[in-house]
């Protein structure tokens, strides 16, 4: 029986289970925070021991993350100059191409050698599995841009970036998924872009999503689903199999590198189970990064680093923001949820459940750039960033649905249910609590220390332990600063080095950012879900200097 991937229209028993699971993350986060506060006041000795244990686990996680951040960054650099189109054409003649590459010498540079070894391993896996891809000339890309309030100044750079691709443009279909309730200037801008680019690509069309559709919420997934359904009709009319189509659902401000679609095509072709896979690039927020306040730069750089770290462990990777997948898989799972805000992660879980756990995310070491949330002034930008992070944290709405599916499923292995269920729960719990514990609650046992605790060995050692841990954390922060400086785009200002020095000092705001733009919006989202005050979709404000 097909699982109902929604919180709506449930029978009484699943509805009660759904509501219990909605309460669980928020209740757990509040219990941890309030419990530590109360222990700090009444039993500071026990609180100190628990907090020191948390510090130790936190620093181990930071050191682990830093190591894999560096490894992921190196992989990103290794593949920077890869000729993806040459590899794609080689796969079209796999046997002879593999033979040539096995005996081919690739310079002395370690980057070239490592890239070559990874490439050979992927080719051998592809040949061994005998699940050969379609010819590259028969592979098509469908690119969706949901639009509601993004003007031409946001959309046109995104389309121009696609026009500059090395991949054949006549194998690409661009669809503007336009909301009917968009203002006339936005509708006119989309129409102008369609007319300008309709002869550049295989097709460039606009699909208007009705303002009111029974059973749908005002969410991006509903708009994208409407456009994808029309695209399915288009491909059927042109006798193009869904198995040969890769769909990319991009935010309107997504600007891809010139090699992006060639890289995506390559990963699609070498993946043996390409029809049951999503493909996740590394999002960076560089479009307007020099035009926003410093705290916003640090917040979004941290988001990019999180994806870099996650990319090193594909078994735990979940789709996020702009990503791609097989169009056949999207049709099989009946498109995106039309009543959920977190459509980017929900589509992974929907596919994972539909295919009984036989679905994966393939990391791609290629970047695509988007806008940092911004507004007309510092305060409005802070509000925009907060709302965006709250919307991201609303991904907690996946937890009760996924847990219901795991409880019902007889085919997904128990180990996978426990592993993924724990990761999903622990991730949201840590998101909502770590910032508060590190920045505020961790100091309470010392503040509320009683005389008997003040004379204990623990009391005198806690500061030293904390200082040691934070010293190690400072080393990790320094590495993070260096990597962030190397990833930042060049700016045309006269004294660029001054801005980079200023950006390094901006990382001193991390303790405040952890609370205000990470833990607090996450706790806010979980509390709303716990109380049944469901979040409505909010479109991120995006402004660029003229």
Buried (B, 14 or more C-beta within 10 A) or exposed (E): EEEBBBBEEBEEEBEEBBBEBBBBBBBBBBEBBEEBBEBBBEBBBBBBBBBBEBBEEBBEEBBEBBBBBBBBBBBBEBBBEBEBBEBBBBBBEBEEBBEEBEEEEBEEEEBBBBBBEBBBEBBEEBBEEEEEBBBBEBBBBBBBBBBBBBBBEBBBBBBEBBEEBBBBBEBBBBBBBBBBEBEEEBBEBBEEBBEBBBEBBBBBBBBBBEEEBEEBBBBBBBBBBBBBBBBBEBBEEEEBEBBBBBBBBBBBBBBBBEBBBBBBBBBBBBBBBBBBBBBBBBBBBBBBBBBBBBBBBBBBBBBBBEBBBBBBEEEEBBBBBBBBBBBBBBBBBBBBBBBBBBBBBBBBBBBBBBBEBEBBBBBBBBBBBBBBBBBEEEEEBBBBBBBBBBBBBBBBBBBBBBBBBBEBBEEBEEEBBEEBBEEBBEBBBBBBBBBBBBBBBBBBBBEBBBEEBEEBEBBEEBEEBBEEBEEBBEEBBEBBBEBBEEBBEEEEEEEEEEBBEEBBEBBEBBEEBBBBBBBBBBBBBBBBBBEEEBBEBBBBBBBBEE
